[in-house]
């Protein structure tokens, strides 16, 4: 299914702050905001000003920066919280209602009217202040769809910018996401935001399914950091979209992603995970013999992205026991050596034998190859 | 859709060896095989004996271990490779045909008959030796489905144990996987194996979609290590299935997963990624005020798995600026302190103020709480 235009709500400065190891200083927050703005995200979401005095100060500081991105903050659906939030300079307020325990009574049908009433009051107040407003449920996938739809349709009549669906506990499957977002898409006129946790490893796939079903806004964080094991990683979401509809990510500065991921990883004291799309140390690294042979002839055989687009280079590992004769021949040729097919086969066997004790360094490999021909 | 019984083909000792940082010693290979066997995987897949002398020796060693799991090896679809493989003591041989460049000519329709002929010869040979055999294409999602089906149907007439579909470059979306696997499911009688790379972050979701469409075998590695940024992680796949149909994973010793992930991470010199399901350091860590309050009352509010099932404990972080008064009240109560609602609110504000400069240690938090009431 063709995805229409969408926008990124980048929540490293809100959801990302909920990561166990995250504690961003004011200057780190400004640096993250600047780099995300340079990358080109449409929205930055920051922690509620009610969280702590410095949270409020940081929100005011970031909201005052000369950014192209709009600045949002994320507060409970309480009038007191909204009253503080609208004074901070933020362009919009994301409100969420209830907790999961409230959601349970909600799905019993007892508080739907109260939720609509409280939500409407807060939405109207934010609108009266001239700000964007999003209204979202928590834990949407363990709620009664009928109740959710009643609330969303009531809120939609107030014309908020967005309603939000959240897989708060990371339990949804892509097909469930497609189904629920499709249902909400038919029920409301406003935009739809989707927030996906990664507890079952499906955050990116779920966010993509939401876009296929008509969602318009996706929440991400740098590396996917967030509560527990996190949410949709920005780089991974870009990889997913780039592989399907590259025109959707044309407006972003993709070459800034590796630096962004490295910077935030250093701030929170983790490695960029080896499994990160586009930005991991090994994302463009080729090892097995069949792969290296093909990639040396035509990178598209085992690469769906051009690493240069992200300011990266492919690396081909040759001095190990899974190597192949084509990689050995390619390396010999790079060294200016001319070898017969028989010599290449013999040398490949020798590399494999030696590398069985551990990979050869590039120098060790080159010495072996050079030593094979008379000086 | 209800998933029927499925089996795990655990490929840490084959695909995992293709991870840039992996070089397993013979004793490490034996340790990995033993732990995966204790966990309960049905199959272990090892590197081709043609890769290097030690690869052959290690395969023979692991095949001779007293394991419940069947041992497979993975070779090119060449008779020479198969002849060596069947002498190693392995229970079955996984063959794959072609490379992506071969796949391109294949999808031009020029070599379908040759592939069928070569594949049939190798499959028949392995069957004549009394071993299980799987026949798989590479890069199945960039091939002509019509050509793929012709090959699979021809091979299926020989009654192999399995045919395999591989998203070798990690480009498929869950809905594409569902569609292609459904098509193959209708076309063949034998079992169907699915192999998913993670270049666009969808390996787990894609493997799950394959099972929903009728695949019977899923390839995994510990942590998901493999070529480039890897494949389906064992723990993540278990989390996905456990959240949907817990009976599917009843037979596995789930409590061994954290140790398995830590062991392999240490062997290859990486951290267990923070985003790993079930086994990451922070997978059961709760930080934000709303979350900690709910989790202290009822863990299921923000946890879809009981950490005890994996030999783990939840952790609740209280001394930081996103904390909430319920978490503070809970901690005070644990210390035997009796505080009024007003005192809790005042203390919560004080914790947030102090923690704005950085999280408080548990001792610092406890001292603050104890200091709040007369001795």
HADDOCK unambig.tbl for C-alpha pairs under 7 A between the chains (distance, minus, plus):
assign (segid A and resid 18 and name CA) (segid B and resid 287 and name CA) 5.92 0.50 0.50
assign (segid A and resid 18 and name CA) (segid B and resid 288 and name CA) 5.83 0.50 0.50
assign (segid A and resid 20 and name CA) (segid B and resid 282 and name CA) 6.59 0.50 0.50
assign (segid A and resid 20 and name CA) (segid B and resid 285 and name CA) 6.88 0.50 0.50
assign (segid A and resid 20 and name CA) (segid B and resid 287 and name CA) 6.46 0.50 0.50
assign (segid A and resid 23 and name CA) (segid B and resid 358 and name CA) 6.61 0.50 0.50
assign (segid A and resid 51 and name CA) (segid B and resid 321 and name CA) 6.44 0.50 0.50
assign (segid A and resid 51 and name CA) (segid B and resid 322 and name CA) 5.44 0.50 0.50
assign (segid A and resid 52 and name CA) (segid B and resid 321 and name CA) 5.78 0.50 0.50
assign (segid A and resid 52 and name CA) (segid B and resid 352 and name CA) 5.37 0.50 0.50
assign (segid A and resid 52 and name CA) (segid B and resid 353 and name CA) 6.24 0.50 0.50
assign (segid A and resid 52 and name CA) (segid B and resid 356 and name CA) 6.97 0.50 0.50
assign (segid A and resid 53 and name CA) (segid B and resid 353 and name CA) 6.34 0.50 0.50
assign (segid A and resid 54 and name CA) (segid B and resid 356 and name CA) 5.92 0.50 0.50
assign (segid A and resid 100 and name CA) (segid B and resid 301 and name CA) 5.24 0.50 0.50
assign (segid A and resid 101 and name CA) (segid B and resid 301 and name CA) 6.54 0.50 0.50
assign (segid A and resid 169 and name CA) (segid B and resid 302 and name CA) 5.64 0.50 0.50
assign (segid A and resid 169 and name CA) (segid B and resid 303 and name CA) 6.41 0.50 0.50
assign (segid A and resid 169 and name CA) (segid B and resid 304 and name CA) 6.59 0.50 0.50
assign (segid A and resid 171 and name CA) (segid B and resid 243 and name CA) 6.47 0.50 0.50
assign (segid A and resid 199 and name CA) (segid B and resid 277 and name CA) 5.46 0.50 0.50
assign (segid A and resid 200 and name CA) (segid B and resid 236 and name CA) 5.95 0.50 0.50
assign (segid A and resid 200 and name CA) (segid B and resid 239 and name CA) 5.26 0.50 0.50
assign (segid A and resid 200 and name CA) (segid B and resid 240 and name CA) 4.81 0.50 0.50
assign (segid A and resid 200 and name CA) (segid B and resid 277 and name CA) 5.90 0.50 0.50
assign (segid A and resid 201 and name CA) (segid B and resid 204 and name CA) 6.22 0.50 0.50
assign (segid A and resid 201 and name CA) (segid B and resid 236 and name CA) 5.84 0.50 0.50
assign (segid A and resid 201 and name CA) (segid B and resid 277 and name CA) 6.37 0.50 0.50
assign (segid A and resid 202 and name CA) (segid B and resid 202 and name CA) 6.65 0.50 0.50
assign (segid A and resid 202 and name CA) (segid B and resid 204 and name CA) 6.53 0.50 0.50
assign (segid A and resid 202 and name CA) (segid B and resid 205 and name CA) 5.47 0.50 0.50
assign (segid A and resid 204 and name CA) (segid B and resid 201 and name CA) 6.23 0.50 0.50
assign (segid A and resid 204 and name CA) (segid B and resid 202 and name CA) 6.52 0.50 0.50
assign (segid A and resid 205 and name CA) (segid B and resid 202 and name CA) 5.47 0.50 0.50
assign (segid A and resid 205 and name CA) (segid B and resid 205 and name CA) 6.29 0.50 0.50
assign (segid A and resid 227 and name CA) (segid B and resid 286 and name CA) 6.57 0.50 0.50
assign (segid A and resid 227 and name CA) (segid B and resid 287 and name CA) 6.73 0.50 0.50
assign (segid A and resid 228 and name CA) (segid B and resid 282 and name CA) 5.18 0.50 0.50
assign (segid A and resid 228 and name CA) (segid B and resid 283 and name CA) 4.59 0.50 0.50
assign (segid A and resid 228 and name CA) (segid B and resid 284 and name CA) 5.80 0.50 0.50
assign (segid A and resid 228 and name CA) (segid B and resid 285 and name CA) 5.25 0.50 0.50
assign (segid A and resid 228 and name CA) (segid B and resid 286 and name CA) 6.30 0.50 0.50
assign (segid A and resid 229 and name CA) (segid B and resid 274 and name CA) 5.79 0.50 0.50
assign (segid A and resid 229 and name CA) (segid B and resid 275 and name CA) 4.47 0.50 0.50
assign (segid A and resid 229 and name CA) (segid B and resid 276 and name CA) 6.70 0.50 0.50
assign (segid A and resid 229 and name CA) (segid B and resid 277 and name CA) 6.97 0.50 0.50
assign (segid A and resid 229 and name CA) (segid B and resid 282 and name CA) 5.95 0.50 0.50
assign (segid A and resid 229 and name CA) (segid B and resid 283 and name CA) 4.91 0.50 0.50
assign (segid A and resid 230 and name CA) (segid B and resid 275 and name CA) 6.17 0.50 0.50
assign (segid A and resid 236 and name CA) (segid B and resid 200 and name CA) 5.94 0.50 0.50
assign (segid A and resid 236 and name CA) (segid B and resid 201 and name CA) 5.83 0.50 0.50
assign (segid A and resid 239 and name CA) (segid B and resid 200 and name CA) 5.24 0.50 0.50
assign (segid A and resid 240 and name CA) (segid B and resid 200 and name CA) 4.78 0.50 0.50
assign (segid A and resid 243 and name CA) (segid B and resid 171 and name CA) 6.48 0.50 0.50
assign (segid A and resid 273 and name CA) (segid B and resid 273 and name CA) 5.33 0.50 0.50
assign (segid A and resid 274 and name CA) (segid B and resid 229 and name CA) 5.78 0.50 0.50
assign (segid A and resid 275 and name CA) (segid B and resid 229 and name CA) 4.46 0.50 0.50
assign (segid A and resid 275 and name CA) (segid B and resid 230 and name CA) 6.16 0.50 0.50
assign (segid A and resid 276 and name CA) (segid B and resid 229 and name CA) 6.69 0.50 0.50
assign (segid A and resid 277 and name CA) (segid B and resid 199 and name CA) 5.46 0.50 0.50
assign (segid A and resid 277 and name CA) (segid B and resid 200 and name CA) 5.90 0.50 0.50
assign (segid A and resid 277 and name CA) (segid B and resid 201 and name CA) 6.37 0.50 0.50
assign (segid A and resid 277 and name CA) (segid B and resid 229 and name CA) 6.96 0.50 0.50
assign (segid A and resid 282 and name CA) (segid B and resid 20 and name CA) 6.60 0.50 0.50
assign (segid A and resid 282 and name CA) (segid B and resid 228 and name CA) 5.17 0.50 0.50
assign (segid A and resid 282 and name CA) (segid B and resid 229 and name CA) 5.95 0.50 0.50
assign (segid A and resid 283 and name CA) (segid B and resid 228 and name CA) 4.60 0.50 0.50
assign (segid A and resid 283 and name CA) (segid B and resid 229 and name CA) 4.93 0.50 0.50
assign (segid A and resid 284 and name CA) (segid B and resid 228 and name CA) 5.80 0.50 0.50
assign (segid A and resid 285 and name CA) (segid B and resid 20 and name CA) 6.90 0.50 0.50
assign (segid A and resid 285 and name CA) (segid B and resid 228 and name CA) 5.25 0.50 0.50
assign (segid A and resid 286 and name CA) (segid B and resid 227 and name CA) 6.57 0.50 0.50
assign (segid A and resid 286 and name CA) (segid B and resid 228 and name CA) 6.30 0.50 0.50
assign (segid A and resid 287 and name CA) (segid B and resid 18 and name CA) 5.93 0.50 0.50
assign (segid A and resid 287 and name CA) (segid B and resid 20 and name CA) 6.46 0.50 0.50
assign (segid A and resid 287 and name CA) (segid B and resid 227 and name CA) 6.73 0.50 0.50
assign (segid A and resid 288 and name CA) (segid B and resid 18 and name CA) 5.84 0.50 0.50
assign (segid A and resid 301 and name CA) (segid B and resid 100 and name CA) 5.23 0.50 0.50
assign (segid A and resid 301 and name CA) (segid B and resid 101 and name CA) 6.53 0.50 0.50
assign (segid A and resid 302 and name CA) (segid B and resid 169 and name CA) 5.64 0.50 0.50
assign (segid A and resid 303 and name CA) (segid B and resid 169 and name CA) 6.41 0.50 0.50
assign (segid A and resid 304 and name CA) (segid B and resid 169 and name CA) 6.61 0.50 0.50
assign (segid A and resid 321 and name CA) (segid B and resid 51 and name CA) 6.42 0.50 0.50
assign (segid A and resid 321 and name CA) (segid B and resid 52 and name CA) 5.78 0.50 0.50
assign (segid A and resid 322 and name CA) (segid B and resid 51 and name CA) 5.44 0.50 0.50
assign (segid A and resid 352 and name CA) (segid B and resid 52 and name CA) 5.34 0.50 0.50
assign (segid A and resid 353 and name CA) (segid B and resid 52 and name CA) 6.21 0.50 0.50
assign (segid A and resid 353 and name CA) (segid B and resid 53 and name CA) 6.32 0.50 0.50
assign (segid A and resid 356 and name CA) (segid B and resid 52 and name CA) 6.95 0.50 0.50
assign (segid A and resid 356 and name CA) (segid B and resid 54 and name CA) 5.90 0.50 0.50
assign (segid A and resid 358 and name CA) (segid B and resid 23 and name CA) 6.60 0.50 0.50
